[in-house]
Amino acid sequence: MRVFDKFAIFLCGVLFFLACSDDPKKVASGYTEEQNANELDSALVERLKTWEPEVAVDSTKRSVKVDSKTISWYEIDFTTDAETFYECGDTGSVVCSVNIYDQENGVRLNMAWPSMTYVYTEVLMRDSAKAVVVDRLDNTYAGDDASVLCHRDSVEFVDECEDDDGAIEDMLGLATCSELHLSCTRKFTPNVKAGLFLKNTAAELQKRGEDKVSLDLDGGEDDSGNKTGEGDTILTDSRDGKTYKTVVVGDLNWMAENLNYDAGGASACYDDDESNCEKYGRLYTWDSLICPTGWRLPSLEEYRALEDLAEEDISRLKSTSDWENPGTDEFGLNFLPGGMCRSQDDSTYYGMGQSVCLWTGDYMGMPLAVNIDNLGDLWAESKASLHYVRCVQD
C-alpha cells in the first residue's frame, strides 16, 4: 500500500473519530457556543438560549387498535408545577384552564364538557439557529356529534398549521374519528424571549377557550356579540405567538382583527396606551407595514369589494359595539372605531369611537388609506402617518 493511501485511511479514521466523539461544548441545538457567536449576533444567541427548556419535556406512550392495527403516539406530560394563567368562570358544564410551565417552556389549554375533552399544548424548543414550536392537539369526543366535532377540529388544526408553514403529523388517523392526536412543528427566528412568548401564547389560548365556550356546533356569537361560525379560523403570527381570528368574505380570507405586532418606533398604541393595542390593534407608519408570512396588505379594490358586498351599507361592516352609531357586523370582520393619528397633526390621536383608518395599497407610489366609516373617502397620506392594518391571505 502506498504511503499516500495509508495517510488517507489514517485521516479518514481521525475525522470519523472526531465526528463521533462527544464535544463538551455542544449545546442543546447541536451548535457550539463559538459557532453560534460566529454565525449569529450575540443578542439573538442569548434570546435563543431561552428557548432551551430548563427541564426536559416528558411524554407518555399511548396505543389504540384501529382495524386490527395498533397505532401509538406520545402525549406530552409536564412534570413541574404549573402557573395557572386563567380559569373559566361559572360556565355551567364546561371546565377550562390555561397553565404555563415555565421550566419546560410549555403552555396548555384544558377544556372538558360532556361532548368533548379539548387539550391543546404548545412547547418551545431550540434547533440550531431557529426557535421551534411544537403544537399538539390531544382531544377525545363523545355523543352523537363526536365525529362531526372531531373532523371539524382536525380540519381547523391542519389548516392553521399549513397556513403557518408548519409540518403536520397525524398520529392516529381519522378512519374512526373519536380521538385526535395531531402535531404541528414550526421553525422561525424569534423576535422575543421565551418568557414573553409563553405569556402571549397563554393570553391567546385564554381567548381561544372563551370562544369555544361561547360557540355551539352550528356557530353563534362571541362575547362581544360579533357573529362567528364554522368558517372562522385562527392565524398565528410566528414572530410573537399572537393569534388572530380570520374569516372568509367573498373570495378572500381576511384577518377579523387589526394587526398588533410590535414594530418598535414605527408603530404605536392609540394615546400611547398599551390597552388600546390589545383592543384595537397597533397603528403603523407606511414603512413599517409587515403582514405575517403568507399574508399581505389588501388592495384598494379589495376594500371596495367589501363595500359592494355590503351594498354600500357600511353599517353592515362596522362592529356591534364602541361606535357612536354601531353596526351589525354581518360579515364577522369586526371593524372597531379605533381612531387614527396623523404626523402632520403633531402626532395627535383622534377619532376614537367615530372612525377607523387602515392602510391599503399605494397608487403611483402614493400611500393610500381608507376610512371604514366611508369607503368612498380615500386618504392620500404621508408615509409617517399612523394607521391600522388588516391583512388578507395570499
Long-range contacts (C-beta under 8 A, 24 or more apart in sequence): 27-52, 28-52, 28-126, 29-126, 29-127, 29-128, 29-129, 30-127, 30-128, 31-128, 31-129, 36-129, 39-129, 40-129, 44-129, 44-189, 47-190, 47-192, 47-193, 48-126, 48-129, 48-131, 48-190, 49-126, 50-193, 50-194, 50-195, 51-105, 51-124, 51-125, 51-126, 51-131, 51-132, 51-190, 51-194, 52-105, 52-125, 52-126, 53-103, 53-104, 53-105, 53-106, 53-123, 53-124, 53-125, 54-103, 54-104, 55-79, 55-80, 55-103, 55-104, 56-104, 57-104, 57-105, 57-106, 57-123, 57-125, 62-181, 64-172, 64-179, 66-172, 66-173, 66-175, 66-176, 67-175, 71-171, 71-172, 71-173, 72-171, 73-171, 73-172, 73-181, 75-136, 75-138, 75-181, 76-106, 76-121, 76-123, 76-136, 76-138, 78-104, 78-106, 78-108, 79-104, 80-104, 82-108, 85-199, 85-202, 85-203, 85-206, 86-202, 86-205, 86-206, 86-209, 88-209, 88-213, 91-213, 94-213, 96-209, 96-213, 98-202, 98-205, 98-206, 98-209, 100-198, 100-199, 100-202, 102-195, 102-198, 105-194, 105-198, 106-198, 107-198, 107-201, 107-202, 107-205, 109-205, 109-206, 109-208, 109-209, 111-209, 111-212, 111-213, 114-142, 114-143, 115-141, 115-142, 115-143, 115-145, 115-146, 115-149, 116-140, 116-141, 116-142, 116-149, 117-141, 118-153, 118-212, 120-205, 120-208, 122-201, 122-205, 124-194, 124-197, 124-198, 127-187, 129-189, 130-187, 130-188, 130-189, 131-187, 131-188, 131-189, 131-190, 132-185, 132-186, 132-187, 133-185, 133-186, 133-187, 133-188, 133-238, 133-241, 134-183, 134-184, 134-185, 135-161, 135-166, 135-183, 135-184, 135-185, 135-186, 136-181, 136-182, 136-183, 136-184, 137-180, 137-181, 137-182, 137-183, 138-180, 138-181, 139-179, 139-180, 140-178, 140-179, 140-180, 141-177, 141-178, 141-179, 142-178, 145-217, 146-177, 146-178, 147-177, 147-178, 148-217, 149-217, 150-174, 150-177, 150-178, 150-179, 150-180, 151-177, 152-230, 153-180, 154-180, 154-182, 156-233, 156-234, 157-182, 157-184, 158-182, 159-233, 160-184, 160-233, 160-234, 160-235, 160-236, 161-186, 163-233, 163-235, 163-294, 163-393, 164-235, 164-236, 164-238, 164-293, 164-294, 165-238, 165-293, 165-294, 186-238, 188-238, 188-239, 190-239, 191-239, 191-240, 192-240, 192-241, 196-240, 197-240, 197-241, 200-240, 200-241, 200-242, 201-241, 204-236, 204-241, 204-242, 204-243, 207-243, 208-234, 208-243, 211-245, 224-319, 224-320, 224-321, 224-334, 225-320, 225-321, 225-329, 226-319, 226-320, 226-329, 226-332, 226-334, 227-329, 227-330, 227-332, 228-332, 229-332, 232-256, 232-332, 235-292, 235-295, 237-261, 237-292, 238-292, 238-293, 239-292, 245-332, 245-334, 246-393, 247-331, 247-332, 247-333, 249-306, 249-309, 249-331, 249-332, 249-333, 250-305, 250-306, 250-309, 252-298, 252-302, 252-305, 252-392, 252-393, 253-392, 253-393, 254-298, 254-333, 254-390, 254-391, 254-392, 254-393, 255-295, 255-390, 255-391, 255-392, 256-332, 256-333, 256-334, 257-281, 257-334, 258-282, 258-336, 258-338, 258-358, 258-388, 258-389, 258-390, 259-284, 259-291, 259-388, 259-389, 259-390, 259-391, 261-290, 261-292, 263-288, 263-290, 264-288, 267-386, 268-341, 268-386, 270-338, 270-339, 270-341, 270-349, 270-352, 271-349, 271-352, 276-338, 279-336, 279-338, 280-336, 280-338, 280-339, 280-356, 280-388, 281-338, 281-388, 281-389, 282-388, 282-389, 283-338, 283-340, 283-341, 283-386, 283-387, 283-388, 284-359, 284-386, 284-387, 284-388, 284-389, 285-383, 285-384, 285-385, 285-386, 286-359, 286-367, 286-381, 286-383, 286-384, 286-385, 287-383, 289-359, 289-389, 291-389, 291-391, 292-391, 294-393, 294-394, 295-391, 295-392, 295-393, 295-394, 296-391, 296-392, 296-394, 297-359, 297-360, 297-361, 297-389, 297-391, 297-392, 298-360, 298-361, 298-390, 298-391, 298-392, 299-360, 299-361, 300-360, 300-361, 300-363, 300-368, 300-370, 300-378, 302-360, 302-392, 303-358, 303-360, 303-370, 303-375, 304-375, 306-331, 306-333, 306-375, 307-375, 307-376, 314-372, 314-373, 314-374, 314-375, 317-372, 318-372, 318-373, 322-353, 323-353, 323-354, 324-353, 324-354, 335-372, 337-373, 338-388, 340-385, 340-386, 340-387, 340-388, 341-385, 341-386, 341-387, 342-381, 342-382, 342-385, 342-386, 343-382, 343-384, 343-385, 343-386, 344-382, 344-385, 347-386, 356-388, 357-387, 357-388, 358-387, 358-388, 358-389, 358-390, 359-387, 359-388, 359-389
